[in-house]
Amino acid sequence: MITKKKLNLNVQFNTDIRNVHRDNKTGSVTTMQDQNDNHYNCRTLIVATGISKPSVPSFGGSENTIGYEEMSMDPEDYEGKSVLILGRGNSAFETAQHIYGHTSLVHMVARSRVRLSWATHYVGDLRGVNNELLDTYQLKSLDAVLEAPVGEVKIAKDPNTNKYRVLFPEMEDDSMADSELDNFAMREDYDVVIRCLGWEFDDSLFSNSTKPMKPKGRRSKYPKIGWDQQMWGVPDIYVVGTASHSLDHRKSAGGFIHGFRYTTRAVHNLIEWKNHGIPWPTDRYPITQLQNTIIKRINEGSGIYQMFQVLGDVYVFRNDATEFEVLTEVPINLLPKFEKYTGRPFDRMIVQVLEYGANFSGPGNDIFRLDRATGDPQEAHTSNFLHPVFYYYETQPKGKDYKSKAKWETLPRPTRIHHMVEDFLTKWDAPVSHLLPLRRFVENCVGSDLRNHFAETCFKMALTHTTLPLSCQQQAVTGTEELLVQAHQSGLTS
């Protein structure tokens, strides 16, 4: 309400939207209606409803489980009880941590092993703040974490005790040996079974003709969208926020507030150009300021830091590389149609992104090994922690280049590439380790000496050289009329 008044926005609360569909007659208008049968039309629709529908896979006895979304939040309701939690994500561990001080035991079962966010660099995996149950499992064997396909589990209720038993197919068809049954991990019944299997996108607000497609695999809980965040096959309906995470699932932070606040701003810029002819915001500087601008952005730019390997800063050379424009936080997968999406023509450019090392993290990798980091600029390409990478393109990358790149590659093969060595303080401003290698890379891309010179040095060079460095040219070295005439007669100026 405060935001509505402060920004003078036309916000309508307590509205249940349904039957969203494209007008078949015009093909350019989206229509919808609310619970009171009021109808709405718009040219552009932005869907920011998150993933709010509980994921309930089909398995026997699912009706005997309690959903994460409906469970009691009072820990005393679980006093002295044995609890089975289905799931292995943050919601499952969050639930376990909330109640395990009152339970007799907590068991967790899921199809895959625990993935720790500090080992995978993916914030959707188990965060350290939620993993206390791992201590009680590994240090005291009071609680336990098990791997089993939840879809094959059957939860049976004992009518005599009102407790719940876990059954697997091999137990019901008598294919499990007596010795296995005798020591079966979940042979005792549970008082409570809690389902924490995540959430998925609720597409019930769309009509059948406009329902979004779904990606394959684990991304199927999100709607299928393009890199411009338009729904696949349905123009002018954009998906932002958590629901747009199919683009960078298990790769970056687009499913979380600290990430999607930047991708949402990128969508705003895309719509500004598409609907209103307002190009992507830029700043233009003399080419001699290129390195300073880069250093400022890699040390202060929050969007490229949070949305690593998804958003990047683009430095486009202009006027025969005497100037450059900088477009910040651009979706790097839109480069093949750069002008179409930004309104800015393609020219030679440097694309700046932040990346982790390709083979450093992941389940099973020793991320605390002694050689986990490097401080040698000559080994910058082996950096494992988040570090800046610069891609220089003389020709525009094509869509087929993205399709043919390796899975671990962020962008297609450039004309030149430069890794800036990782830094313990994430401050890339060391003169020898960071600035000097970057300047050499930038000068090779531009084809000019970009060093800055004092006015006195420029003046001396004007008297002794036939050409001046760009920084001197842009300082507009001048002198008295007599000095200029004498320099011209001496052949020092033209």
C-alpha positions as CSV (number, residue, x, y, z in Angstrom):
1,M,0.0,0.0,0.0
2,I,2.9,2.4,0.8
3,T,4.5,1.7,-2.5
4,K,1.2,2.3,-4.3
5,K,0.8,5.7,-2.8
6,K,4.5,6.7,-3.0
7,L,4.9,5.8,-6.7
8,N,1.3,6.6,-7.7
9,L,0.8,3.1,-9.1
10,N,-2.6,1.7,-10.3
11,V,-2.5,-1.4,-8.1
12,Q,-5.6,-3.6,-7.6
13,F,-5.5,-5.9,-4.6
14,N,-7.5,-9.0,-3.7
15,T,-7.9,-10.0,-7.3
16,D,-8.0,-13.5,-8.6
17,I,-7.1,-13.6,-12.3
18,R,-8.2,-16.4,-14.5
19,N,-8.7,-17.4,-18.2
20,V,-5.7,-15.5,-19.5
21,H,-5.5,-15.9,-23.3
22,R,-4.5,-14.1,-26.4
23,D,-7.2,-12.5,-28.5
24,N,-7.5,-14.7,-31.7
25,K,-8.8,-11.9,-33.7
26,T,-6.0,-9.3,-33.3
27,G,-3.3,-11.6,-32.0
28,S,-1.8,-8.6,-30.1
29,V,-4.0,-8.3,-27.1
30,T,-4.0,-10.4,-23.9
31,T,-7.4,-10.7,-22.2
32,M,-8.3,-12.1,-18.8
33,Q,-11.0,-11.9,-16.1
34,D,-11.3,-11.8,-12.4
35,Q,-13.4,-13.6,-9.8
36,N,-16.1,-11.0,-10.2
37,D,-16.2,-11.6,-14.0
38,N,-14.6,-8.2,-14.7
39,H,-12.7,-8.3,-18.0
40,Y,-9.2,-6.8,-18.7
41,N,-7.2,-6.2,-21.9
42,C,-3.6,-5.4,-22.2
43,R,-0.8,-5.3,-24.8
44,T,1.9,-6.7,-22.5
45,L,1.3,-9.0,-19.5
46,I,4.0,-9.7,-16.9
47,V,3.5,-12.8,-14.8
48,A,5.2,-12.7,-11.4
49,T,3.3,-15.3,-9.4
50,G,6.3,-17.4,-8.4
51,I,6.0,-21.1,-7.9
52,S,3.2,-21.4,-5.5
53,K,1.7,-24.8,-6.2
54,P,2.9,-27.7,-3.9
55,S,4.5,-30.5,-5.9
56,V,2.6,-33.7,-5.0
57,P,3.9,-36.6,-7.1
58,S,1.7,-39.6,-7.5
59,F,2.6,-42.4,-5.0
60,G,0.7,-44.8,-2.9
61,G,-0.5,-43.4,0.4
62,S,0.2,-39.8,-0.4
63,E,-3.1,-39.0,1.3
64,N,-1.4,-40.1,4.5
65,T,1.2,-37.3,4.4
66,I,1.0,-33.7,5.6
67,G,2.2,-31.1,3.2
68,Y,4.9,-28.5,4.1
69,E,2.3,-25.9,3.3
70,E,-0.2,-27.2,5.9
71,M,1.9,-28.7,8.7
72,S,1.7,-27.4,12.3
73,M,4.4,-24.8,13.0
74,D,4.2,-25.5,16.8
75,P,7.2,-27.8,17.6
76,E,5.5,-29.1,20.7
77,D,3.0,-30.9,18.4
78,Y,5.8,-33.2,17.5
79,E,6.9,-33.9,21.1
80,G,8.4,-37.4,21.4
81,K,7.2,-38.4,17.9
82,S,9.0,-40.1,15.1
83,V,8.9,-38.1,11.9
84,L,9.6,-39.0,8.3
85,I,10.2,-36.1,5.9
86,L,10.0,-36.7,2.2
87,G,12.3,-34.3,0.4
88,R,15.9,-33.2,0.5
89,G,15.9,-29.4,-0.2
90,N,16.0,-26.4,2.0
91,S,12.3,-26.7,2.9
92,A,12.8,-30.2,4.1
93,F,15.8,-29.4,6.2
94,E,14.2,-26.2,7.4
95,T,11.2,-28.3,8.6
96,A,13.5,-30.8,10.3
97,Q,15.5,-28.1,12.0
98,H,12.3,-26.5,13.3
99,I,11.0,-29.6,15.1
100,Y,14.0,-31.9,15.8
101,G,14.5,-30.6,19.3
102,H,11.1,-32.1,20.3
103,T,11.0,-35.3,18.2
104,S,12.3,-38.7,19.1
105,L,13.9,-39.0,15.7
106,V,13.7,-37.4,12.2
107,H,14.3,-39.4,9.1
108,M,14.6,-37.9,5.6
109,V,14.2,-39.7,2.4
110,A,14.7,-38.4,-1.2
111,R,15.8,-39.7,-4.6
112,S,19.2,-38.0,-4.7
113,R,22.0,-37.3,-2.3
114,V,22.4,-34.1,-0.3
115,R,23.8,-31.2,-2.2
116,L,25.4,-28.5,-0.2
117,S,25.3,-25.0,-1.6
118,W,28.8,-24.1,-0.6
119,A,30.0,-27.2,-2.5
120,T,27.9,-26.5,-5.7
121,H,27.8,-22.7,-5.7
122,Y,24.1,-22.9,-6.2
123,V,22.0,-21.1,-3.6
124,G,19.0,-23.4,-4.2
125,D,20.9,-26.3,-2.7
126,L,21.2,-26.9,1.1
127,R,22.3,-23.8,2.9
128,G,24.6,-23.9,5.9
129,V,21.9,-22.2,8.1
130,N,19.6,-25.2,7.6
131,N,21.9,-28.2,7.9
132,E,22.0,-28.8,11.6
133,L,20.3,-32.2,11.1
134,L,23.5,-33.4,9.4
135,D,25.3,-33.1,12.7
136,T,22.8,-35.2,14.5
137,Y,23.0,-37.8,11.7
138,Q,26.8,-37.9,11.2
139,L,27.9,-37.3,14.8
140,K,25.3,-39.0,16.9
141,S,23.3,-41.2,14.6
142,L,20.1,-39.9,16.2
143,D,18.5,-38.8,13.0
144,A,19.1,-40.1,9.4
145,V,19.2,-39.1,5.8
146,L,18.4,-41.8,3.2
147,E,18.3,-42.1,-0.6
148,A,15.3,-43.8,-2.2
149,P,12.9,-43.0,-5.1
150,V,10.0,-41.3,-3.5
151,G,7.7,-42.2,-6.5
152,E,8.1,-45.9,-5.6
153,V,7.4,-45.4,-1.9
154,K,4.0,-46.4,-0.4
155,I,2.9,-44.9,2.9
156,A,0.5,-47.4,4.6
157,K,-1.5,-46.5,7.7
158,D,-1.8,-49.1,10.5
159,P,-5.5,-48.8,11.7
160,N,-4.6,-50.2,15.1
161,T,-1.8,-47.8,16.0
162,N,-2.6,-44.9,13.6
163,K,1.1,-45.0,12.7
164,Y,2.6,-45.0,9.2
165,R,4.8,-47.7,7.6
166,V,7.0,-47.2,4.6
167,L,6.7,-49.9,1.9
168,F,8.7,-50.5,-1.2
169,P,7.7,-52.7,-4.2
170,E,10.2,-55.5,-3.3
171,M,8.7,-55.7,0.2
172,E,5.2,-56.2,-1.1
173,D,6.2,-58.8,-3.7
174,D,8.4,-60.8,-1.2
175,S,11.5,-60.3,-3.2
176,M,13.4,-58.8,-0.3
177,A,15.5,-61.3,1.7
178,D,14.7,-61.9,5.4
179,S,18.1,-60.5,6.4
180,E,17.4,-57.3,4.5
181,L,14.0,-57.0,6.2
182,D,15.5,-57.7,9.6
183,N,17.8,-54.7,9.3
184,F,15.7,-52.5,7.0
185,A,16.5,-48.8,7.8
186,M,12.8,-47.8,8.0
187,R,11.4,-50.9,9.6
188,E,9.7,-49.0,12.4
189,D,6.6,-47.0,11.9
190,Y,6.4,-43.2,12.0
191,D,3.9,-41.0,13.9
192,V,4.0,-38.3,11.2
193,V,5.0,-38.2,7.5
194,I,5.6,-34.7,6.2
195,R,5.9,-34.0,2.4
196,C,8.5,-31.3,1.5
197,L,8.9,-32.0,-2.2
198,G,9.0,-28.4,-3.4
199,W,6.8,-26.2,-5.5
200,E,5.8,-25.7,-9.1
201,F,4.3,-23.0,-11.3
202,D,0.5,-22.7,-11.1
203,D,-0.7,-22.4,-14.7
204,S,-4.4,-22.5,-13.8
205,L,-4.8,-18.8,-14.5
206,F,-4.2,-19.5,-18.3
207,S,-6.8,-20.8,-20.7
208,N,-6.1,-24.1,-22.5
209,S,-5.1,-22.2,-25.6
210,T,-2.5,-20.1,-23.8
211,K,-1.1,-22.5,-21.2
212,P,2.7,-22.3,-21.1
213,M,4.8,-25.2,-22.3
214,K,7.1,-26.9,-19.8
215,P,10.9,-27.5,-20.1
216,K,12.2,-31.1,-19.7
217,G,13.6,-32.7,-16.6
218,R,13.8,-30.9,-13.3
219,R,13.1,-27.6,-14.8
220,S,9.5,-28.8,-15.7
221,K,8.2,-27.0,-12.5
222,Y,8.8,-23.7,-14.3
223,P,7.1,-22.4,-17.5
224,K,9.1,-22.6,-20.7
225,I,10.4,-19.1,-21.7
226,G,13.0,-17.6,-24.0
227,W,16.0,-15.6,-23.0
228,D,14.0,-12.4,-23.4
229,Q,11.7,-14.0,-20.7
230,Q,8.7,-14.2,-23.0
231,M,6.6,-17.3,-22.7
232,W,7.6,-19.8,-25.4
233,G,5.3,-19.4,-28.4
234,V,3.2,-16.7,-26.8
235,P,4.5,-13.2,-27.5
236,D,4.1,-10.3,-25.1
237,I,3.5,-12.4,-22.0
238,Y,6.7,-12.1,-19.9
239,V,7.5,-14.3,-16.9
240,V,9.7,-12.7,-14.2
241,G,10.8,-13.5,-10.7
242,T,11.2,-17.1,-9.3
243,A,9.1,-18.5,-12.1
244,S,11.7,-17.5,-14.7
245,H,14.3,-19.7,-13.1
246,S,14.2,-22.3,-15.9
247,L,16.8,-20.1,-17.7
248,D,19.5,-20.6,-15.1
249,H,18.3,-23.5,-13.0
250,R,21.2,-24.9,-10.9
251,K,23.5,-22.4,-12.6
252,S,22.9,-18.9,-11.2
253,A,20.6,-17.0,-8.8
254,G,17.6,-16.1,-11.1
255,G,15.2,-18.0,-8.9
256,F,15.9,-15.9,-5.8
257,I,15.3,-12.2,-4.9
258,H,19.0,-11.2,-4.9
259,G,19.1,-12.5,-8.5
260,F,15.8,-11.9,-10.2
261,R,15.6,-8.2,-9.1
262,Y,18.3,-7.7,-11.8
263,T,16.8,-9.9,-14.5
264,T,13.5,-8.1,-13.9
265,R,15.2,-4.8,-14.6
266,A,16.6,-6.3,-17.8
267,V,13.0,-7.2,-18.9
268,H,12.0,-3.6,-18.3
269,N,14.7,-2.5,-20.6
270,L,13.6,-5.0,-23.3
271,I,10.0,-3.9,-23.1
272,E,11.0,-0.3,-23.2
273,W,12.7,-0.9,-26.6
274,K,10.1,-3.2,-28.0
275,N,7.0,-1.2,-27.0
276,H,8.2,2.4,-26.8
277,G,11.3,2.6,-29.0
278,I,13.6,3.5,-26.1
279,P,17.0,1.8,-26.6
280,W,18.9,0.1,-23.8
281,P,20.4,2.8,-21.5
282,T,24.0,3.5,-22.2
283,D,26.9,5.8,-21.2
284,R,29.4,6.9,-23.8
285,Y,33.1,7.7,-22.9
286,P,36.4,8.3,-24.7
287,I,38.1,5.0,-25.4
288,T,40.9,6.0,-23.0
289,Q,38.4,5.6,-20.1
290,L,37.6,2.0,-21.1
291,Q,39.9,0.3,-18.5
292,N,38.8,2.7,-15.7
293,T,35.1,2.0,-16.5
294,I,35.7,-1.8,-16.5
295,I,37.5,-1.7,-13.2
296,K,34.7,0.3,-11.6
297,R,32.0,-2.0,-12.9
298,I,33.7,-5.3,-11.8
299,N,34.2,-3.9,-8.3
300,E,30.8,-2.2,-7.9
301,G,28.4,-3.9,-10.4
302,S,26.0,-6.0,-8.3
303,G,23.9,-7.3,-11.1
304,I,26.7,-9.1,-12.9
305,Y,28.0,-10.4,-9.5
306,Q,24.7,-11.9,-8.4
307,M,23.6,-13.1,-11.8
308,F,27.0,-14.5,-12.8
309,Q,27.2,-16.2,-16.2
310,V,23.7,-14.9,-17.1
311,L,24.0,-11.1,-17.1
312,G,27.0,-9.2,-18.4
313,D,28.3,-5.7,-19.2
314,V,28.8,-5.0,-22.9
315,Y,31.4,-2.4,-24.1
316,V,30.7,-1.5,-27.7
317,F,33.4,0.4,-29.7
318,R,32.1,3.4,-31.6
319,N,33.6,6.0,-34.0
320,D,36.5,3.8,-35.2
321,A,37.3,2.7,-31.6
322,T,37.8,6.3,-30.3
323,E,34.8,6.0,-28.1
324,F,32.8,3.2,-26.5
325,E,29.3,2.7,-25.1
326,V,28.6,0.6,-22.1
327,L,25.4,-1.4,-21.7
328,T,25.1,-2.8,-18.2
329,E,23.5,-6.1,-17.1
330,V,22.5,-7.4,-20.5
331,P,21.3,-11.0,-20.8
332,I,24.4,-12.5,-22.6
333,N,22.4,-15.1,-24.5
334,L,20.7,-12.3,-26.5
335,L,24.0,-11.3,-28.3
336,P,23.1,-13.0,-31.6
337,K,20.2,-10.5,-31.9
338,F,21.8,-7.6,-30.1
339,E,20.3,-4.8,-32.0
340,K,16.8,-6.4,-32.1
341,Y,16.7,-6.6,-28.3
342,T,18.6,-3.5,-27.2
343,G,18.1,-1.0,-30.1
344,R,21.9,-0.5,-30.3
345,P,23.8,-1.6,-33.4
346,F,26.4,-4.3,-33.1
347,D,30.1,-3.3,-33.4
348,R,33.3,-4.7,-32.0
349,M,32.6,-5.3,-28.4
350,I,34.0,-6.7,-25.1
351,V,31.5,-8.7,-23.0
352,Q,32.3,-8.8,-19.3
353,V,30.9,-11.6,-17.1
354,L,31.8,-13.3,-13.8
355,E,32.4,-17.0,-13.7
356,Y,33.3,-19.9,-11.4
357,G,35.9,-22.4,-12.5
358,A,34.3,-25.1,-14.7
359,N,35.4,-28.2,-12.8
360,F,35.9,-26.9,-9.3
361,S,32.6,-27.5,-7.4
362,G,30.0,-30.2,-7.3
363,P,29.1,-33.3,-5.3
364,G,32.2,-35.4,-4.6
365,N,34.7,-32.7,-5.3
366,D,37.1,-31.6,-2.6
367,I,36.4,-27.9,-2.6
368,F,38.7,-27.4,0.4
369,R,41.8,-28.9,-1.2
370,L,45.0,-27.0,-0.7
371,D,45.3,-25.9,-4.4
372,R,41.7,-24.6,-4.5
373,A,42.8,-21.1,-5.5
374,T,45.5,-19.3,-7.4
375,G,47.0,-15.9,-7.1
376,D,49.2,-16.1,-10.2
377,P,48.0,-13.8,-13.1
378,Q,49.6,-16.2,-15.6
379,E,47.3,-19.0,-14.2
380,A,44.2,-16.8,-14.2
381,H,42.3,-19.1,-16.5
382,T,42.5,-21.8,-13.8
383,S,40.8,-19.6,-11.2
384,N,38.1,-21.6,-9.4
385,F,36.3,-18.9,-7.4
386,L,34.1,-16.2,-8.9
387,H,36.3,-14.0,-11.2
388,P,35.9,-11.7,-14.2
389,V,36.2,-13.0,-17.7
390,F,36.3,-10.8,-20.8
391,Y,35.2,-11.9,-24.3
392,Y,36.2,-9.8,-27.3
393,Y,34.1,-10.2,-30.4
394,E,35.1,-8.7,-33.8
395,T,32.1,-10.4,-35.4
396,Q,28.7,-11.0,-33.9
397,P,28.2,-14.5,-32.4
398,K,25.3,-16.4,-34.0
399,G,22.7,-18.6,-32.5
400,K,24.3,-21.7,-33.9
401,D,27.5,-20.8,-32.1
402,Y,25.6,-21.0,-28.8
403,K,24.2,-24.4,-29.7
404,S,27.6,-25.8,-30.6
405,K,29.5,-24.5,-27.5
406,A,30.4,-27.0,-24.7
407,K,28.1,-27.3,-21.8
408,W,30.6,-25.8,-19.4
409,E,31.3,-22.7,-21.7
410,T,29.5,-19.5,-20.8
411,L,29.8,-17.9,-24.3
412,P,30.8,-19.0,-27.8
413,R,34.4,-18.8,-28.8
414,P,35.5,-15.2,-29.0
415,T,38.2,-13.5,-31.0
416,R,40.1,-13.0,-27.7
417,I,39.5,-14.0,-24.1
418,H,41.0,-12.8,-20.9
419,H,40.5,-14.2,-17.4
420,M,41.3,-11.9,-14.5
421,V,42.8,-13.9,-11.6
422,E,40.5,-14.6,-8.6
423,D,41.0,-12.5,-5.5
424,F,40.6,-13.4,-1.9
425,L,38.9,-10.1,-1.1
426,T,36.9,-10.0,-4.4
427,K,38.6,-6.7,-5.1
428,W,40.1,-6.6,-8.6
429,D,42.3,-3.6,-8.4
430,A,45.9,-4.9,-7.8
431,P,48.3,-3.0,-10.2
432,V,50.3,-6.0,-11.2
433,S,47.9,-8.9,-10.9
434,H,44.8,-7.3,-12.2
435,L,45.3,-3.9,-13.9
436,L,48.4,-4.5,-16.0
437,P,47.1,-7.8,-17.7
438,L,43.7,-6.1,-18.3
439,R,45.3,-3.1,-19.9
440,R,47.3,-5.2,-22.3
441,F,44.2,-7.2,-23.2
442,V,42.2,-4.1,-23.8
443,E,44.9,-2.4,-25.9
444,N,45.2,-5.5,-28.1
445,C,41.4,-5.4,-28.7
446,V,41.4,-1.6,-29.4
447,G,44.6,-1.6,-31.3
448,S,45.9,1.5,-29.5
449,D,48.0,2.6,-26.6
450,L,45.5,3.5,-23.9
451,R,47.9,4.6,-21.2
452,N,47.1,8.0,-19.6
453,H,49.9,10.6,-19.7
454,F,50.4,13.8,-17.9
455,A,50.0,17.0,-19.8
456,E,53.8,17.7,-19.6
457,T,54.6,14.3,-21.1
458,C,52.0,14.9,-23.9
459,F,53.6,18.3,-24.6
460,K,57.1,16.7,-24.9
461,M,55.8,13.9,-27.1
462,A,54.1,16.5,-29.3
463,L,57.5,18.1,-30.0
464,T,59.3,14.8,-30.7
465,H,56.7,12.4,-32.2
466,T,54.7,12.4,-35.4
467,T,51.7,10.7,-33.7
468,L,50.4,11.0,-30.1
469,P,48.8,8.4,-27.8
470,L,45.0,8.7,-27.7
471,S,45.1,10.2,-24.2
472,C,47.2,13.0,-25.5
473,Q,45.1,13.5,-28.5
474,Q,42.0,13.7,-26.4
475,Q,43.7,16.2,-24.1
476,A,43.9,18.5,-27.1
477,V,47.5,19.6,-26.7
478,T,47.8,23.2,-27.7
479,G,50.4,26.0,-27.4
480,T,51.1,29.6,-28.5
481,E,50.5,30.5,-32.1
482,E,54.3,30.9,-32.6
483,L,55.0,27.4,-31.1
484,L,52.4,25.8,-33.3
485,V,53.8,27.5,-36.4
486,Q,57.3,26.4,-35.5
487,A,56.2,22.8,-34.8
488,H,54.4,22.7,-38.2
489,Q,57.5,24.0,-40.0
490,S,59.5,21.3,-38.3
491,G,57.2,18.6,-39.5
492,L,56.0,17.7,-36.1
493,T,52.4,18.6,-36.9
494,S,50.3,18.4,-40.0
